[in-house]
Every structure is written in C-alpha cells, then in structure tokens.
Amino acid sequence: MILKSQVEWALHCCAILAGLPEGRYLSTKALAELHGLPKEYLSKALQNLSQASLVETTLGPSGGYRLAKTPSDINFLEIVEAVEGKARSFTCTNIRENNPCRPAGYCDSKPCAVARIMWEADEAWRDTLRRVRLSDLVGTLSEEVPADIWRSTFEWVLKRAG
C-alpha cells in the first residue's frame, strides 16, 4: 500500500499546529515554507483536514489553520482518512468466479480467503493508527528532536502565527 505524500504532509502540519497557542493560526504559506513544500499542493491536504473538522481556518492577514480539537482528541487514522478517504485498501473483484473449473451457477457462501486476510490486515493497520494520538506524536518528537531545533522551530512558527 502506498499512501499519498499528502498524508505525510498532513501529519507533520498537524504536529506543528498542535503547538500553537490558543487563538493563533498558521498560514498555508508558513507551513509550506517550514516543510519545503509547494503551497498549492499543501493547500489541498489542509482543505481535506478542514473538511474532516480536524482543523479550523480563518481568513485575513492573521488567518490560517489551527487544530479544531486538542491533540489528544485526534488520532492518526482520522488524519490519514481525511486525506486518503475511508475506503478499504484492498478491493476484492472476486476473480475466483473466472475459474473455468467452477460449475455454472456456483455461488460462494462467503468472501474468499484472500479478501478476508487482506481486510483483516487492513483493519489491523487502521486499529494501530486509531490508537496513536497526535499528542503521542508530539511527545515523541519533543523527546527525539534536539532541544535547540525543537525550540527554534517553535520560535519560527510563533513569529509567523497570526
């Protein structure tokens, strides 16, 4: 399974937005500059997050995006599904019906083993993402990113936040 690059962008942007003080917003331009991304493409990912009610937006010179919920109330799956959609990662087209050895009119009573295994794997993947909160990511980043980079990043962000 290959996810759109916008999933990575959305996760990183949400991590940055998680650090904004109450009532402050960060523009698409600033988020794009921070991550070295094209503003036009990042805008689509942010719109998807907005449509999923994960971020809120405001217009104007101090406008931009901020989280619509606390980081502990947003999980990775919500962010992934906002960008990718909620469809299963595997679609069964029931090619077993093409087997020339099957009797005419034979009807299967349940989905094939391939589909069942793939759907089980998809659900396990989704369960893992559902368990990881944005606040967990922020905690991990605060431990793993060197303190001077962590501090200077948020100073940079706060200078640009409206």
N, C-alpha and C positions, 0 to 999 in steps of 0.2 A: 504494500500500500504506500502510495506517495501522496503526501498532503501538499496543498498549495503553499507556496512560500509566504502567502499572506497569513497563514496560521502562525508561523514563527514571528512575523511582524506584529500580529495582534497580541500574542503572549508577551513579547518584550514591551510593547506600548502599555499594556495593562500593568505590567510590573512598575513602569515609570509613573503611570498615573496613580498607582497605589500610594506613592509617596507625596502626592500633592496635599497641601494643607486644605482644610475645609473652605469651600467657596472659590477656590482657584482653578483655573483652566489652563490647558496647554494646547497650543495650536498644532495643526497638522504640519505646518512648516517646521516648527521646532522639533516635533517628534521625528520628522523625516530627516532633518539635519543631524539630530543626535545619533540616529541609526544608519545614516548614509544611504537613505532610500529615496526613490523618486516619489515626490509629494503626491502626484496624480494617482499612482498605484496604491500608496498607503491610504489615501483618502477612501478608497473603496473598502478596504479592510475596516477602517474606523466607522464607516457608514453601516457596515454589517453589524458591528458591535453595538451601534446606536439602535438599529432596528431590533436587535435582540434585548434591548433595555439593559445592557451591561455598562454602557457609558451614556452620559448625557452631554449635550452640546449646547453652546450658546454662541451667538453671533456678536460681531463688533470687534473693536480694537483689542479688548482683553478677553476675547472669546476663544473657544477651542473645546477641548474634551476634558472630562473628568469621570471617574468611576461613578456609576449610578447606585452602587451598593458598596458595602465595606469589603475589603479584600478577603475576609474570612467567609463572606457570603457568595463568593464567585469561585466556581471550580473550573479546572482546565477543560472539561468536556463542554461546558457552556460556551467557552471561547472558541474551541475547535468547531463546534456545531454552528456557531454564529457565522463562521467563515465558510465552512465546508457543507453545511446542511446536515440534516439528521438521518439521511438515508444510510442504510447498511453499506459497509464497504465491499460486500460480496453480493452479487446478484445471480441467482440461480436461473438459468434459462431452460432447465430440465432437458438437457441434451440426451439423457438416457432414453427418452422417447424415440430417438432416431435409431436405436439399436435394431438392426434388421432381424434379429433373433427373437424379438418380443412378439407374442401373439397379437393379432389385430384386436383392438379394443381393450387391451390390457390396461388396467388402471392401478396406479400405485396408491397405497393407502397412507403414505407419509412422505415427507420430503426425503430426498436421497441423503446418504451418509455424508457426501461431500458438502452439501449445503448445510447440514446440521453441524458439522465440525467447524466450518467457516463461520457460521453465525455464532456458535459458542465462542470462538476466538474473538470475533468482533465484540461480543458482549463483555468478555474479559478485559479487552483493551479499553472499552468505554467505562467499565467499573473502575479500572485503575485511574483513568483521567477524572472520573467523578469524585474519587477520594482525595485528589490533590487540590487544595485550595490555593488561590492566588496569594494568600497570606503565607502559605508554606513556601512558595517560591521566593517571596520577599525575604523570609527568614533565611533561606538557604543562600540567597545572593548576598545578604548582609554578612554572612559568615565566610563566604568564598571569595568575594571581591575584595581586593586590598582596600584597607580603610581610607587611604588617601584618594583612591579612584572613586570609591563609594561617595565620599564627602564632596569631592569636586564635581561629580556628576549631578548631585542634587543641588549644589550651588548653581551650576549651569542651568539646570531646569528651573529653579526658583527665579532666576534673573529673567527668564522668558515667560514665566507663568503670569497670566492675567488675573 
